[in-house]
Amino acid sequence: MTESFVVQSARGARQASLTLAALSLEVRNGALEAMAQAVETRREEILAANAQDRAAAQKLVDAGHITQAAAKRLDLSGAKLDGVIEGLRSVAALPDPLGCVQRATELDEGLNLYRVSCPIGVIAMIFESRPDALPQIASLCLKSGNAVLMKGGSEALGTNRVLARVLDEAARSAGAPAGWMTLLETREEIAEILDLDEWIDLIVPRGSNEFVRYIMDHTKIPVTGHRDGICHTYIHAAADGEKAVRIAVDAKCQYPAVCNATETLLFDRESVERVGRVVLEAFLERGVELRLCPETRAALAAKGFAVERCGEAVEADWKTEYLDLILSVRTVADLDAAIEHINRYGSHHTDAIVTEDAAAAERFLARVDSSSVVHNASTRFADGFRYGLGAELGISTEKIHSRGPVGLEGLTIYKYQLRGSGQVVADYSGPQARKYTHRTLPTG
């Protein structure tokens, strides 16, 4: 029986992963530089494909099938493609994640145990219609010695095809093995991936909670879920008003169509009275649709704020990732109530507090159960590049094996290397048994 394309690709990726794991840092970095140069050289080809995807997406917007915010995520023009090139080179500039001695222990004289970082193997990555994600994923997998099967959103298929071809050809010309990267294109191929536990070591889905849960429930392969981002900015009673405006507006408006944008703004009863009006006026000036809870509406109406310009928040709003210029607003009793709201309704992605009270900030940072918690800064900082990881595979809301922005370290595991000089276990049993020393050794 003839193997399907997906099975052939997964089998080829397994073989490629063994070669990748043994490639020198110089070869891997050389391949990344070749990829960056290829994107520069073939810029017009990439942008032409992207323009076609964007035109097709606009028709879907006009027909009401997708939102304008979703269509905007497809855009690779202007500085976006320059950012792709910079991202490839920033990954090349990072230290080698492989072969790092994490722990060293002398078991006995001449018998030393080392825990050493190594690749996971074959990664299957399923991501949304954002074509700049493809080179980020490819670069991180190559640098960390992992082969990758990628399935992007259908709206970006034309751009992804060109990017995958450009990057693959460039990397192989610089020494990467054939099969190290494969682009998959259909939903049926996703379903087929789920059965390939013999060849695939990890699946990384990015998307809604429902989508990630579906993947987890239908495969034996380990899954690291990168779910939706229901992020919060909480303006505490001791918030500086000017900081509150700048941080909250940036967290929502700087780029609303991404998972680290704030979706719910929380005030406590003192802060809504003191700074609520100026904060929400700043959002209205920027065209943000506000949905207010009854307590917020009443408090602001008493301050002369024209609440009729805002909608009414309902229970579903606290659980919604808008990815658009829409913001739900709630007033809570105090710091503990804010923490309780975030832990109940949030997606454990990124949540921020604005306050000048150091003790309140520390309580928030300790008790909010999210992959990134932030004091006096925008939730938009939760990003692999901004965190100095070079790029990111995504932002994990799981607690095993990686959490938060997943860079090179999140794509490695470790192996134990035991280096002896003829020892056997029999020497360590019986009345004349040798004793283990279990002495910690330097790792440098």
C-alpha positions in Angstrom: 0.0 0.0 0.0 1.4 3.4 -1.0 2.1 5.7 1.9 0.4 9.1 2.0 2.3 12.3 1.7 1.8 13.0 5.4 3.3 9.6 6.4 6.2 10.0 4.0 6.8 13.5 5.3 6.7 12.3 8.9 9.1 9.4 8.2 11.4 11.7 6.3 11.3 14.2 9.2 12.3 11.5 11.6 15.4 10.7 9.5 16.2 14.4 9.0 15.9 15.0 12.8 18.7 12.6 13.4 20.9 14.4 11.0 19.9 17.8 12.3 20.7 16.9 15.9 24.3 16.2 14.9 24.9 19.3 12.8 27.4 21.8 14.1 26.4 25.2 15.3 28.3 26.7 12.4 26.2 24.8 9.9 22.9 25.5 11.6 23.7 29.3 11.9 24.9 29.3 8.3 21.6 27.8 7.2 19.7 30.5 9.1 21.8 33.3 7.5 21.1 31.7 4.1 17.4 31.8 4.9 17.6 35.5 5.8 19.4 36.3 2.6 16.9 34.3 0.5 14.0 36.2 2.0 15.8 39.5 1.1 16.6 38.3 -2.4 13.1 37.0 -3.1 11.2 39.7 -1.4 9.0 40.6 -4.4 8.0 37.0 -4.9 6.9 36.7 -1.3 5.1 40.0 -1.3 3.2 39.2 -4.5 1.9 35.9 -3.0 1.0 37.8 0.2 -0.9 40.4 -1.8 -3.0 37.7 -3.4 -3.8 36.2 0.0 -4.8 39.6 1.4 -7.0 40.3 -1.6 -8.8 37.0 -1.2 -9.1 37.6 2.6 -10.7 41.0 1.9 -13.4 39.3 -0.1 -14.1 37.0 2.9 -14.3 40.1 5.1 -16.8 41.8 2.7 -18.8 38.6 2.7 -18.9 38.5 6.5 -16.9 35.2 6.8 -13.9 36.6 8.7 -13.2 39.9 10.6 -11.1 42.8 9.3 -8.7 42.1 12.3 -8.2 38.5 11.0 -7.4 39.8 7.5 -4.9 42.3 8.9 -2.9 39.5 10.5 -2.0 38.3 6.9 -0.1 41.4 6.0 3.6 41.0 5.4 4.2 44.3 3.7 6.4 47.2 4.9 8.3 46.6 8.1 6.7 43.2 8.7 9.0 41.4 6.1 12.0 43.3 7.4 11.0 41.9 10.8 11.0 38.4 9.4 14.6 38.9 8.2 15.7 40.4 11.5 14.0 37.5 13.3 16.0 34.9 11.4 19.2 36.6 12.1 18.4 37.1 15.8 17.9 33.4 16.2 21.2 32.8 14.5 22.8 35.1 17.0 21.5 33.2 20.1 23.7 30.8 22.0 23.6 27.1 21.0 20.8 25.4 22.9 22.3 21.9 22.2 25.0 20.1 24.1 24.6 22.3 27.2 25.6 20.5 30.4 22.8 21.2 32.8 24.0 19.0 35.7 27.1 17.0 36.4 27.5 14.4 39.1 30.4 12.1 40.1 28.9 8.7 40.9 32.3 7.4 41.8 35.9 8.1 40.8 36.1 7.8 37.0 32.3 7.4 36.7 30.6 10.7 35.9 27.0 11.4 34.9 26.1 14.5 32.8 22.6 15.8 31.9 23.0 17.4 28.4 20.4 19.3 26.4 19.3 17.8 23.1 16.5 18.2 20.5 13.0 16.9 21.0 13.0 15.3 17.5 10.0 15.9 15.2 7.6 18.7 15.9 4.2 19.1 14.3 3.1 22.7 14.4 -0.4 23.9 13.6 -0.8 27.6 13.6 -3.2 30.4 12.6 -3.3 32.5 9.4 -0.2 34.6 10.3 2.5 34.1 7.7 5.3 35.7 9.8 4.8 32.7 12.2 6.2 30.3 9.6 9.8 31.6 9.4 9.8 32.0 13.2 8.8 28.4 13.7 11.2 27.2 11.0 14.2 29.1 12.4 13.7 28.0 16.0 13.3 24.3 15.0 16.4 24.4 12.8 18.5 26.1 15.4 17.4 23.6 18.1 17.9 20.6 15.8 14.3 19.6 15.4 12.5 18.6 12.1 9.1 20.2 11.7 5.8 19.6 9.9 3.8 22.8 9.7 0.2 23.5 8.9 -0.8 27.2 8.7 -4.2 28.8 8.3 -5.8 28.4 4.9 -6.1 32.2 4.3 -2.3 32.5 4.2 -1.7 29.4 2.1 -0.1 31.2 -0.9 2.3 33.2 1.2 3.2 30.1 3.3 3.9 28.1 0.1 6.4 30.6 -1.1 8.0 31.2 2.3 8.4 27.4 2.9 9.9 26.9 -0.5 12.3 29.8 -0.1 13.4 28.8 3.4 13.8 25.1 2.7 15.8 25.6 -0.5 18.1 28.1 1.3 18.6 25.9 4.4 19.4 22.8 2.3 21.9 24.7 0.2 23.7 25.5 3.4 23.8 21.9 4.8 20.4 21.2 6.3 19.0 17.7 5.4 16.2 17.1 3.0 12.9 16.7 4.9 13.8 18.9 7.8 10.8 21.1 7.0 7.5 20.2 5.4 4.4 22.4 4.8 1.1 20.7 5.1 -2.0 22.3 3.5 -5.3 20.6 4.4 -7.4 19.8 7.4 -7.4 16.1 6.4 -3.6 16.1 6.9 -4.0 17.4 10.4 -6.3 14.5 11.2 -3.7 12.1 9.8 -0.9 13.6 11.9 -2.7 12.7 15.1 -2.1 9.0 14.4 1.6 9.2 13.7 3.0 8.7 17.2 5.7 6.5 15.8 7.3 9.4 13.9 6.1 12.6 15.6 7.4 13.6 19.1 5.3 16.7 19.9 2.3 18.5 18.5 2.0 22.3 19.1 -1.4 23.6 18.2 -2.1 27.4 18.3 -5.7 28.4 18.5 -8.9 28.3 20.6 -9.3 26.3 23.7 -11.7 24.1 21.8 -9.3 23.4 19.0 -6.4 22.6 21.4 -8.6 20.3 23.4 -9.7 18.5 20.3 -6.1 17.8 19.4 -5.3 16.6 22.9 -8.3 14.3 22.9 -7.6 12.6 19.6 -3.9 11.8 19.7 -1.4 9.7 21.8 1.3 12.2 20.9 2.3 14.7 23.6 0.7 18.1 23.0 1.8 21.6 24.2 -1.2 23.8 23.9 -0.9 27.4 22.8 -4.5 28.6 23.5 -6.3 31.8 23.1 -5.2 34.9 24.9 -7.8 36.3 27.3 -5.5 38.9 28.8 -6.2 41.4 31.5 -4.9 44.8 32.6 -5.9 45.6 36.2 -5.8 49.3 37.4 -5.3 49.1 41.1 -6.3 51.7 43.7 -2.7 52.9 43.9 -2.2 53.2 40.1 -0.6 56.3 38.7 -3.2 57.8 36.3 -0.8 58.7 33.5 0.8 55.2 33.6 -2.7 53.6 33.6 -3.7 55.4 30.4 -0.4 54.7 28.6 -0.2 51.0 29.6 -3.9 50.1 29.1 -4.1 51.8 25.7 -0.9 50.2 24.5 -2.1 46.8 25.8 -5.3 47.0 23.7 -4.6 49.3 20.8 -0.9 48.8 19.8 -1.9 45.7 17.8 -5.3 44.3 18.9 -5.3 41.2 16.6 -2.7 39.2 18.6 -3.0 36.9 21.6 -1.1 39.2 24.1 -3.5 42.1 23.6 -5.6 42.9 26.6 -9.2 41.9 26.2 -10.6 42.8 29.7 -9.8 46.0 31.7 -10.4 45.7 35.4 -10.7 48.6 37.8 -11.3 48.5 41.6 -13.8 50.7 43.2 -11.4 53.4 44.1 -9.5 53.5 40.8 -12.7 53.7 38.7 -13.8 56.7 40.6 -10.4 58.4 40.3 -9.1 57.5 36.8 -11.8 55.5 35.1 -13.2 58.4 33.1 -9.8 59.5 31.6 -8.8 56.0 30.8 -12.0 55.1 29.0 -12.0 58.5 27.1 -8.6 57.5 25.8 -10.1 54.3 24.4 -13.0 56.0 22.8 -10.7 58.5 21.1 -9.0 55.5 19.5 -12.2 53.9 18.2 -12.4 51.1 20.8 -15.8 49.6 21.4 -16.3 49.5 25.2 -18.6 47.0 27.0 -19.1 48.0 30.6 -20.4 46.1 33.6 -23.3 47.6 35.5 -21.0 48.8 38.4 -18.6 50.5 36.0 -21.5 52.1 34.1 -23.0 53.5 37.3 -19.7 54.8 38.7 -18.8 56.6 35.5 -22.3 58.0 34.9 -22.1 59.7 38.3 -18.9 61.3 37.1 -20.6 62.7 34.0 -19.2 60.2 31.6 -21.5 59.6 28.6 -22.1 55.9 29.2 -24.6 55.7 26.3 -21.6 55.6 24.0 -20.7 52.1 25.5 -22.3 48.7 25.3 -23.2 46.5 28.2 -20.9 43.7 29.2 -22.4 40.2 29.7 -21.0 37.0 31.2 -19.7 35.8 27.8 -17.5 38.9 27.5 -15.3 37.8 30.3 -14.5 34.6 28.4 -14.0 36.2 24.9 -10.8 36.8 23.0 -11.9 39.6 20.6 -8.7 40.1 18.6 -10.2 43.5 17.7 -10.8 47.0 19.0 -13.3 45.7 21.5 -12.7 45.9 25.3 -14.8 44.6 28.2 -14.6 46.6 31.4 -15.4 45.4 34.9 -15.1 47.0 38.3 -14.2 44.6 41.2 -14.1 45.2 44.9 -10.3 45.0 45.5 -7.0 43.3 44.6 -8.2 39.8 45.7 -11.3 40.1 43.6 -9.3 41.1 40.6 -7.0 38.1 41.1 -10.1 35.8 41.5 -11.6 37.2 38.3 -8.4 36.7 36.3 -7.8 33.1 37.5 -11.5 32.2 36.8 -12.0 33.8 33.4 -8.5 34.3 32.0 -6.6 31.8 29.7 -3.5 31.8 31.8 -1.6 33.8 29.1 -0.6 37.3 30.2 -2.1 39.6 32.9 -0.9 42.9 34.2 -1.4 45.2 37.2 -0.8 48.9 37.2 0.0 50.1 40.7 2.5 52.1 42.8 1.9 49.8 45.8 4.8 47.3 45.8 3.1 44.9 48.2 0.0 44.8 46.0 2.2 44.2 43.0 4.0 41.3 44.6 0.7 39.7 45.7 -0.6 40.0 42.2 2.6 38.5 40.6 2.6 35.6 43.1 -1.1 34.7 42.9 -2.2 35.2 39.3 -1.8 31.8 37.6 -0.6 32.9 34.2 2.4 32.2 32.1 3.4 35.9 32.2 2.4 38.3 35.0 3.3 42.0 34.6 3.7 45.0 36.8 3.5 48.5 35.4 4.0 47.5 31.8 1.9 46.4 28.8 0.7 42.8 28.2 2.1 43.2 24.7 5.6 42.7 26.0 4.8 38.9 26.3 6.6 37.9 23.2 9.6 35.7 22.4 11.5 38.4 20.5 10.8 41.1 23.2 11.8 38.6 25.9 15.2 38.1 24.1 14.4 34.6 22.9 15.0 35.6 19.3 11.6 34.4 18.1 8.9 32.2 19.5 7.1 29.0 18.5 4.1 30.4 20.4 3.0 31.2 23.9 2.3 28.1 25.9 -0.5 28.3 28.5 0.4 24.8 29.7 2.7 24.0 32.7 4.5 21.0 31.1 7.0 21.0 29.3 7.3 24.7 28.6 5.4 27.8 29.6 5.0 31.3 28.2 6.8 32.4 25.1 8.5 29.2 23.7 11.9 29.8 22.3 14.9 27.6 21.8 15.0 26.2 25.3 11.4 25.1 25.0 12.3 23.0 22.0 15.0 21.0 23.8 14.9 18.2 26.2 17.9 16.4 27.8 19.6 13.1 27.8 21.9 11.6 30.4 25.4 10.7 29.4 27.3 8.4 31.7 31.1 8.3 31.2 32.9 5.5 33.0 36.2 3.7 33.0 35.1 0.0 33.3 32.7 0.1 36.2 30.0 -2.5 36.6 27.0 -2.5 38.9 28.2 -5.7 40.7 31.0 -3.7 42.2 28.5 -1.7 44.2 26.7 -4.6 45.9 27.6 -7.2 48.5 29.8 -6.9 51.6 32.8 -5.4 49.8 30.7 -3.0 47.8 32.1 0.3 46.6 30.3 3.4 47.7 28.8 6.0 45.5 30.2 9.5 46.0 27.4 11.4 44.3 29.5 14.5 44.3 28.3 17.6 42.3 30.7 18.5 39.6 31.1 21.9 37.8 29.2 22.2 34.6 31.3 24.8 32.9 
